[in-house]
Amino acid sequence: MGDIRKFGVMDKREYQATKRAEILANPTSPQEKSQEIKEMILGVPLFEKLNSRLKTKSPTIEQFRTQLIEVTGDRENGSKEAEKIRKIYIDAISHIKEGANQGDYFPSGEYMDMQNPQTTSENTLIFRSGKTNFVSNKDDTNIDILISILQNLKSKKK
């Protein structure tokens, strides 16, 4: 319940949905929903600070570790927990759509119109399932991210 309140989806004093929750449940436009999701995710101070520093939506582990240590000032835990926090960060940031209706957002920082996908190379990893879309370079890190997405989809199905 505390996390739901932190994201501004439920009132802090009562068990009542906030305006944000109402917009997310019944948006008047895709842009309105995208804006609420963006504000909700970037309302997490760590994510907001990392997002403003990182130049990509899918930073390498080295880039992420460096920024995490700088933002938190905690070299030991930042180094030890960087991979786990990076996966959570990338998953959260992947839900932010910059400019709705341009296509779907992918962690590589690209947009793709899934109705007319661009030609891709054999080094491109593409996954689409319902509302979940993932396109990125085919490398170990992004394969691990895709595995994490699939595990989350599987756990939600149960």
NUKEMI-237255 format. One line per field, with one value per residue (C-alpha): residue number from 1; chain; x, z, y. Coordinates in steps of 0.001 Angstrom, whole numbers, plus 500000, padded with zeros to 6 digits. Example, Ala and Ser with C-alpha at 12.3 -4.5 7.8 and 13.67 -1.06 7.14 Angstrom:
BEGIN
seq (1, 2)
mol (A, A)
east (512300, 513670)
up (507800, 507140)
north (495500, 498940)
% end
This chain:
BEGIN
seq (1, 2, 3, 4, 5, 6, 7, 8, 9, 10, 11, 12, 13, 14, 15, 16, 17, 18, 19, 20, 21, 22, 23, 24, 25, 26, 27, 28, 29, 30, 31, 32, 33, 34, 35, 36, 37, 38, 39, 40, 41, 42, 43, 44, 45, 46, 47, 48, 49, 50, 51, 52, 53, 54, 55, 56, 57, 58, 59, 60, 61, 62, 63, 64, 65, 66, 67, 68, 69, 70, 71, 72, 73, 74, 75, 76, 77, 78, 79, 80, 81, 82, 83, 84, 85, 86, 87, 88, 89, 90, 91, 92, 93, 94, 95, 96, 97, 98, 99, 100, 101, 102, 103, 104, 105, 106, 107, 108, 109, 110, 111, 112, 113, 114, 115, 116, 117, 118, 119, 120, 121, 122, 123, 124, 125, 126, 127, 128, 129, 130, 131, 132, 133, 134, 135, 136, 137, 138, 139, 140, 141, 142, 143, 144, 145, 146, 147, 148, 149, 150, 151, 152, 153, 154, 155, 156, 157, 158)
mol (A, A, A, A, A, A, A, A, A, A, A, A, A, A, A, A, A, A, A, A, A, A, A, A, A, A, A, A, A, A, A, A, A, A, A, A, A, A, A, A, A, A, A, A, A, A, A, A, A, A, A, A, A, A, A, A, A, A, A, A, A, A, A, A, A, A, A, A, A, A, A, A, A, A, A, A, A, A, A, A, A, A, A, A, A, A, A, A, A, A, A, A, A, A, A, A, A, A, A, A, A, A, A, A, A, A, A, A, A, A, A, A, A, A, A, A, A, A, A, A, A, A, A, A, A, A, A, A, A, A, A, A, A, A, A, A, A, A, A, A, A, A, A, A, A, A, A, A, A, A, A, A, A, A, A, A, A, A)
east (500000, 502890, 504283, 500881, 500708, 504278, 503378, 500398, 497749, 496010, 495309, 497744, 495013, 492175, 491707, 490625, 491973, 493673, 493135, 496251, 494680, 491495, 493479, 495462, 492270, 490277, 492540, 491008, 493973, 497139, 499162, 497392, 498095, 501726, 502241, 500856, 503061, 506095, 505349, 504742, 508043, 510113, 508516, 510957, 513891, 516559, 514994, 514574, 518237, 519497, 517223, 518526, 522153, 521962, 521921, 520259, 517225, 519317, 522666, 525491, 526160, 529341, 527491, 524755, 527119, 529086, 525969, 524397, 527508, 527646, 523944, 523853, 527374, 527525, 530363, 530037, 526282, 526112, 528670, 527180, 523526, 524007, 522919, 519724, 518794, 519638, 517135, 514413, 515313, 515250, 511936, 510421, 511843, 510648, 507090, 507744, 506616, 508146, 505561, 502643, 501464, 504987, 505044, 506096, 509085, 511900, 514818, 517276, 515869, 514184, 510587, 509033, 505649, 504633, 502127, 504979, 508153, 511396, 513807, 516032, 519307, 520047, 521634, 518273, 516183, 512408, 509689, 506005, 503295, 500063, 501036, 504619, 507067, 510848, 513359, 517065, 520493, 520950, 523491, 523709, 522434, 519332, 518655, 518720, 516268, 513957, 514136, 513162, 510194, 509065, 509374, 507259, 504620, 504574, 504188, 501332, 499531, 499400)
up (500000, 500749, 497221, 495681, 497726, 496818, 493116, 493764, 492803, 496192, 498713, 501641, 504295, 502817, 500664, 497729, 494193, 493254, 490135, 488701, 489197, 487479, 484514, 484239, 484361, 481961, 480029, 477601, 475246, 474890, 475590, 478905, 480016, 478846, 480768, 483993, 483631, 483015, 486071, 488205, 487250, 487386, 490761, 492127, 493011, 492082, 488665, 488014, 488816, 486769, 483838, 483739, 483716, 481375, 477648, 476753, 477940, 477974, 479563, 479737, 483171, 483367, 482527, 484986, 487818, 487438, 487539, 490380, 492524, 491730, 492472, 495692, 496927, 498008, 496188, 497956, 497597, 494272, 492809, 494390, 493522, 490159, 487947, 489900, 490085, 486378, 485355, 487466, 486083, 482439, 482977, 484562, 482004, 479151, 480128, 479401, 475933, 474707, 472369, 472188, 468762, 467358, 467753, 470580, 472770, 473132, 475568, 472734, 472711, 469324, 468251, 465914, 464282, 464909, 462048, 459626, 461304, 459870, 458321, 460978, 460876, 462257, 465233, 466278, 468995, 468522, 470900, 470813, 473036, 473549, 474865, 475571, 472832, 473002, 470261, 470905, 469888, 470240, 473052, 476380, 478412, 476283, 476128, 479962, 479965, 477601, 479846, 482786, 480810, 479959, 483597, 484653, 482020, 483207, 486873, 486032, 484177, 487280)
north (500000, 502322, 501962, 502653, 505830, 506815, 506638, 508900, 506362, 506223, 508966, 509036, 509254, 507224, 504155, 506271, 506527, 509777, 511851, 510161, 506731, 507905, 509243, 506004, 503938, 506142, 508518, 510992, 510515, 508415, 511571, 512112, 508551, 508742, 511974, 510473, 507388, 509584, 511742, 508663, 507006, 510174, 510921, 508342, 510631, 508077, 507433, 511156, 511846, 508893, 509742, 513318, 512091, 509112, 509825, 506536, 504591, 501416, 502309, 499799, 498380, 500467, 503710, 502884, 501896, 505138, 507314, 505310, 505766, 509495, 510025, 508005, 508716, 505068, 503317, 499956, 499404, 501240, 498890, 495778, 496492, 498260, 495362, 494697, 498392, 498842, 496164, 497798, 501233, 500082, 498318, 501441, 503875, 501645, 502615, 506275, 507238, 510463, 511923, 509513, 508377, 508315, 504579, 502343, 503198, 500739, 500625, 501264, 504780, 504295, 504454, 501954, 501982, 498379, 498535, 499291, 498032, 499277, 496824, 495355, 493517, 490086, 491884, 493325, 491752, 492272, 491103, 491994, 490584, 492473, 495891, 494847, 495811, 495502, 496289, 496562, 495395, 491656, 491438, 489618, 492568, 493085, 489355, 489360, 492281, 490387, 487319, 489551, 490939, 487402, 486315, 489304, 488467, 484849, 485827, 488245, 485464, 483229)
% end
